[in-house]
Amino acid sequence: MSPRRSLVLAAASALAVVVATGTATASEQVPSDVTAMAIKQVAGGLKEAWAVDFLPDGTALFTEKDSKKIRKIDKAGKVSDVQTVPGVSVTKEAGLLGLAVSPKYAQDQTVFIYYTSGSDNRIAKLKLGETPQPILTGIPRGAQYHQGGRIKFGPDGYLYAGTGDAKNSANAQNKNSLGGKILRITADGKPAPGNPFGNAVYSYGHRNVQGLTWVGDQLYSSEIGESTYDELNKIDAGKNYGWPKCEGNCDVAGMTNPVKQWPTSSATPSGIAFYQGKLYMAALKGGTYKLDTNGSGGKIYTQLGRTRDEVAGPDGQLWVVTPSAIHTADGN
């Protein structure tokens, strides 16, 4: 039986089990518009794949956290190495993490990466095959955990980065620290014009930001909680998202509540994408959340297990990244 056919049957079986047993929790009910479909694997045997983005010709670039490699998938489906990034430190959550292709790639041939060094987390830019040049250093790193790592260019042309608190929760409320934040910078690593505090910080009070996406001009993020709630947040400049005083909804003055919260036992969110009118949020507890902008919806693609990133591809497909493989799908 082909892998494609097997995935169709697996998806259908998973849906059938939920319908027959009613065992899914309220937060994980299969959305009404979900049907079983084939998911095509385009790369396998990967070493902690973490992020994917695309060159103007449709070539997919992706990072492997543990191998420290930037790799590519050409339009014919061939997977090959681009380069190994020097100076990367790998621990449980540290390594080669985010990747973003310059929106001006046709002119500057530049790619941006977020990675952990021996002393910090940092953002660098490079031309493929050349040595990365750090543009923002000093993002706090944890010994093992809470590195953040997602980077995306926003519709305003600036580079946004989600960081972790580096297992020091005080970083999240310190507006002079780069930890526990969403950052907004220029392609040279400088604070973007209009930032609320005159530095690189765009929003604060975050524990460990893992996903960034936009619905029009509105930024949304996904964030891993400690032991109670994970969050989907609607991000506005200068707002405080509560950590460590709040995890999930709270009534503390000055704190911004999430759009949606989930028990940490069911979500552990990672990358997020807006695709065909829905938010798709990866979940390290398994599957992908298909949501509206109010956070209503449930899990699909549970047969893939842990999912790390979701990206709307230039080919019109949803790219779903797991630690060991990359798939394309139609979002249903």
C-alpha positions as CSV (number, residue, x, y, z in Angstrom):
1,M,0.0,0.0,0.0
2,S,1.4,3.4,-0.9
3,P,2.2,5.9,1.9
4,R,-0.3,8.3,0.4
5,R,-3.1,5.8,0.6
6,S,-2.0,4.8,4.1
7,L,-2.3,8.4,5.3
8,V,-5.8,8.7,3.8
9,L,-6.9,5.5,5.6
10,A,-5.2,6.7,8.8
11,A,-7.0,10.0,8.7
12,A,-10.3,8.4,8.0
13,S,-9.8,5.9,10.9
14,A,-8.9,8.7,13.3
15,L,-12.0,10.6,12.4
16,A,-14.1,7.5,12.7
17,V,-12.7,6.7,16.2
18,V,-13.6,10.2,17.4
19,V,-17.1,10.0,16.0
20,A,-17.7,6.5,17.3
21,T,-16.3,6.9,20.8
22,G,-16.8,10.6,21.5
23,T,-13.5,10.6,23.4
24,A,-12.1,13.9,22.1
25,T,-12.1,16.7,24.6
26,A,-14.1,19.9,23.9
27,S,-11.0,21.7,22.9
28,E,-10.0,18.9,20.5
29,Q,-13.2,18.2,18.6
30,V,-12.7,17.6,14.9
31,P,-13.9,20.8,13.1
32,S,-17.1,20.3,11.0
33,D,-15.3,21.2,7.8
34,V,-12.6,18.5,8.2
35,T,-12.6,15.5,5.9
36,A,-10.0,12.7,5.5
37,M,-7.5,13.5,2.8
38,A,-4.2,12.4,1.5
39,I,-1.1,14.1,2.9
40,K,2.0,14.0,0.7
41,Q,5.4,13.5,2.4
42,V,8.0,15.6,0.5
43,A,10.9,14.9,2.8
44,G,11.7,12.3,5.4
45,G,14.4,11.0,7.7
46,L,15.1,14.5,9.1
47,K,17.0,15.5,12.2
48,E,14.6,17.7,14.1
49,A,13.3,19.8,11.3
50,W,12.2,23.2,12.7
51,A,11.3,25.9,10.1
52,V,10.6,26.2,6.4
53,D,10.5,29.1,4.0
54,F,10.7,29.6,0.3
55,L,12.9,31.1,-2.4
56,P,11.3,33.1,-5.2
57,D,11.6,30.1,-7.5
58,G,9.6,27.9,-5.2
59,T,12.6,26.0,-3.7
60,A,11.9,25.2,0.0
61,L,14.6,25.9,2.5
62,F,14.4,24.4,5.9
63,T,16.4,24.1,9.1
64,E,17.3,21.0,11.1
65,K,17.8,21.9,14.8
66,D,20.2,19.1,15.7
67,S,22.2,18.7,12.5
68,K,22.8,22.5,12.4
69,K,22.1,22.3,8.6
70,I,20.1,24.5,6.2
71,R,18.7,22.1,3.6
72,K,16.5,22.5,0.5
73,I,13.8,20.7,-1.4
74,D,13.8,21.6,-5.1
75,K,10.7,21.8,-7.2
76,A,11.4,18.2,-8.4
77,G,11.3,17.0,-4.8
78,K,15.0,16.4,-4.3
79,V,16.4,17.0,-0.8
80,S,19.9,18.2,-0.5
81,D,22.2,20.1,2.0
82,V,22.9,23.8,1.5
83,Q,25.3,24.2,4.4
84,T,26.1,23.5,8.1
85,V,25.9,26.7,10.2
86,P,29.0,27.1,12.4
87,G,28.9,28.1,16.1
88,V,25.5,26.4,16.8
89,S,25.0,25.0,20.3
90,V,22.5,22.1,20.5
91,T,20.6,21.1,23.7
92,K,17.0,20.0,24.3
93,E,15.4,23.1,22.7
94,A,18.5,24.9,21.5
95,G,20.1,24.6,18.1
96,L,19.5,25.9,14.6
97,L,15.9,27.2,14.8
98,G,14.1,29.8,12.7
99,L,14.6,30.7,9.1
100,A,13.2,33.5,7.0
101,V,13.9,34.4,3.4
102,S,14.3,38.1,2.7
103,P,11.2,39.6,1.0
104,K,13.8,41.3,-1.3
105,Y,15.6,38.1,-2.1
106,A,15.6,38.8,-5.8
107,Q,17.7,41.9,-5.1
108,D,19.8,40.9,-2.0
109,Q,19.9,37.0,-2.0
110,T,19.7,37.1,1.8
111,V,18.3,34.5,4.2
112,F,17.9,35.1,8.0
113,I,18.4,32.5,10.7
114,Y,17.8,32.3,14.5
115,Y,20.2,30.0,16.4
116,T,21.6,29.2,19.8
117,S,25.3,29.9,20.4
118,G,27.4,28.9,23.4
119,S,26.4,32.2,25.1
120,D,23.1,33.5,23.7
121,N,20.5,33.2,21.0
122,R,21.1,35.3,18.0
123,I,19.8,36.3,14.6
124,A,22.1,36.3,11.6
125,K,21.9,37.0,7.9
126,L,23.7,35.2,5.1
127,K,23.9,34.5,1.4
128,L,23.4,30.8,0.9
129,G,26.8,28.9,1.1
130,E,28.5,31.8,2.9
131,T,29.3,32.5,6.6
132,P,26.4,33.9,8.6
133,Q,26.8,37.5,9.9
134,P,25.1,38.1,13.2
135,I,22.8,41.1,13.2
136,L,21.2,40.8,16.7
137,T,23.0,39.1,19.6
138,G,22.3,38.9,23.3
139,I,18.9,37.2,23.3
140,P,19.0,35.2,26.5
141,R,19.5,31.5,26.2
142,G,18.5,28.8,28.7
143,A,20.8,25.9,29.5
144,Q,18.3,23.6,27.9
145,Y,14.9,25.3,27.4
146,H,12.9,28.4,26.5
147,Q,14.9,29.6,23.5
148,G,12.0,30.8,21.4
149,G,13.3,30.9,17.8
150,R,10.6,31.7,15.3
151,I,11.4,34.5,12.8
152,K,9.1,35.9,10.1
153,F,8.9,39.0,8.0
154,G,5.8,40.9,8.6
155,P,3.6,42.7,6.0
156,D,5.4,45.9,7.0
157,G,8.7,44.5,5.7
158,Y,10.3,44.2,9.1
159,L,11.7,41.1,10.7
160,Y,9.8,39.8,13.8
161,A,11.3,37.3,16.3
162,G,9.7,35.3,19.1
163,T,12.0,34.7,22.0
164,G,11.8,32.7,25.2
165,D,12.5,33.8,28.8
166,A,15.5,31.4,29.0
167,K,14.0,29.8,32.2
168,N,14.3,33.2,34.0
169,S,10.8,34.5,34.2
170,A,11.9,38.0,35.2
171,N,13.2,38.5,31.7
172,A,9.7,38.5,30.3
173,Q,8.7,41.7,32.2
174,N,12.0,43.5,31.8
175,K,11.6,45.7,28.7
176,N,15.4,46.1,28.5
177,S,15.8,42.3,28.1
178,L,15.4,40.6,24.7
179,G,14.1,37.5,26.4
180,G,10.4,36.6,26.7
181,K,9.5,39.0,23.9
182,I,8.4,39.5,20.4
183,L,11.0,41.6,18.7
184,R,10.7,43.8,15.6
185,I,13.9,44.7,13.8
186,T,15.3,46.0,10.5
187,A,17.3,43.7,8.1
188,D,20.4,45.1,9.8
189,G,19.2,44.1,13.3
190,K,18.3,47.7,14.4
191,P,15.1,48.5,16.2
192,A,12.4,49.0,13.6
193,P,10.9,52.5,13.4
194,G,7.8,53.0,15.5
195,N,8.7,50.3,18.1
196,P,6.9,51.2,21.4
197,F,9.9,51.4,23.7
198,G,12.6,52.7,21.3
199,N,14.4,49.4,21.3
200,A,13.8,46.0,19.5
201,V,10.9,45.0,21.8
202,Y,7.5,45.0,20.2
203,S,5.5,43.1,22.9
204,Y,6.5,41.6,26.2
205,G,5.3,39.3,29.0
206,H,5.9,36.1,27.0
207,R,7.2,32.8,28.3
208,N,8.3,31.0,25.1
209,V,6.9,32.3,21.8
210,Q,6.9,29.6,19.1
211,G,4.8,30.8,16.2
212,L,4.1,34.1,14.3
213,T,1.6,34.8,11.6
214,W,-0.5,37.6,10.3
215,V,-4.2,37.9,9.3
216,G,-4.0,41.0,7.2
217,D,-1.9,43.4,9.3
218,Q,-2.8,41.8,12.6
219,L,-0.1,39.7,14.2
220,Y,-1.0,36.4,16.0
221,S,1.4,34.3,18.1
222,S,1.4,30.8,19.7
223,E,3.1,30.4,23.0
224,I,4.0,27.5,25.3
225,G,2.8,27.7,28.9
226,E,4.4,26.3,32.0
227,S,2.1,23.7,33.5
228,T,-1.5,25.1,33.1
229,Y,-2.3,26.8,29.8
230,D,-0.8,27.3,26.3
231,E,-1.9,30.3,24.4
232,L,-3.0,31.8,21.1
233,N,-2.4,35.6,21.4
234,K,-3.4,38.5,19.3
235,I,-0.4,40.8,19.4
236,D,-0.4,44.6,19.5
237,A,2.6,46.9,19.9
238,G,3.6,47.6,23.5
239,K,1.2,45.3,25.2
240,N,2.0,43.1,28.2
241,Y,0.9,39.4,27.8
242,G,1.2,38.6,31.4
243,W,4.0,36.1,32.1
244,P,5.0,35.2,34.8
245,K,2.1,36.9,36.7
246,C,-0.5,35.3,34.3
247,E,-0.6,32.0,32.5
248,G,-3.7,32.0,30.4
249,N,-6.6,34.3,31.3
250,C,-6.3,36.5,34.4
251,D,-7.7,39.6,35.9
252,V,-4.5,41.5,36.6
253,A,-4.6,45.1,35.5
254,G,-2.4,45.9,32.5
255,M,-2.2,42.3,31.3
256,T,-3.5,41.2,27.9
257,N,-5.4,37.9,27.9
258,P,-5.0,35.3,25.1
259,V,-7.5,34.8,22.4
260,K,-7.6,31.2,23.3
261,Q,-6.0,28.9,25.9
262,W,-5.5,25.1,26.0
263,P,-4.3,22.8,28.8
264,T,-0.6,22.2,28.4
265,S,-1.4,18.5,28.4
266,S,-3.1,18.7,24.9
267,A,-1.4,21.5,23.0
268,T,2.3,22.6,23.4
269,P,2.0,24.8,20.4
270,S,4.7,25.6,17.9
271,G,4.6,27.3,14.4
272,I,1.4,28.9,13.1
273,A,0.2,29.9,9.7
274,F,-2.8,31.7,8.2
275,Y,-4.0,29.7,5.2
276,Q,-7.2,29.8,3.3
277,G,-9.0,31.8,5.9
278,K,-8.0,29.7,8.9
279,L,-5.2,29.6,11.5
280,Y,-3.1,26.3,11.5
281,M,-1.2,25.9,14.7
282,A,1.4,23.1,15.1
283,A,1.2,21.1,18.3
284,L,4.1,19.2,19.9
285,K,1.5,17.1,21.8
286,G,0.4,15.8,18.3
287,G,-1.6,17.0,15.3
288,T,-2.4,20.5,14.0
289,Y,-5.0,22.8,15.3
290,K,-7.3,24.3,12.6
291,L,-8.8,27.4,14.1
292,D,-10.7,30.6,13.3
293,T,-9.3,33.9,14.6
294,N,-11.2,33.5,17.8
295,G,-9.4,30.2,18.5
296,S,-12.5,28.0,17.8
297,G,-11.8,24.7,16.1
298,G,-9.9,21.5,16.8
299,K,-7.1,19.1,15.8
300,I,-6.5,17.5,12.4
301,Y,-3.5,15.5,11.1
302,T,-3.2,13.7,14.4
303,Q,-1.7,10.7,12.5
304,L,1.4,12.8,11.9
305,G,2.2,12.9,15.7
306,R,4.2,15.9,16.8
307,T,4.1,18.9,14.5
308,R,6.7,21.7,14.6
309,D,5.7,24.3,12.0
310,E,2.9,25.2,9.6
311,V,3.6,27.4,6.5
312,A,1.4,28.6,3.7
313,G,3.5,27.7,0.7
314,P,3.7,29.6,-2.6
315,D,2.4,26.5,-4.4
316,G,-1.0,27.0,-2.8
317,Q,-0.5,24.2,-0.3
318,L,-0.1,24.0,3.5
319,W,3.4,22.8,4.5
320,V,3.3,20.8,7.7
321,V,6.7,20.2,9.4
322,T,7.2,17.4,11.9
323,P,10.6,16.7,13.6
324,S,11.3,13.9,11.1
325,A,9.5,14.8,7.9
326,I,7.9,17.6,5.9
327,H,4.4,17.2,4.3
328,T,2.1,19.2,2.0
329,A,-1.6,19.2,2.4
330,D,-4.7,21.2,1.5
331,G,-5.7,22.2,5.0
332,N,-8.7,19.8,5.3
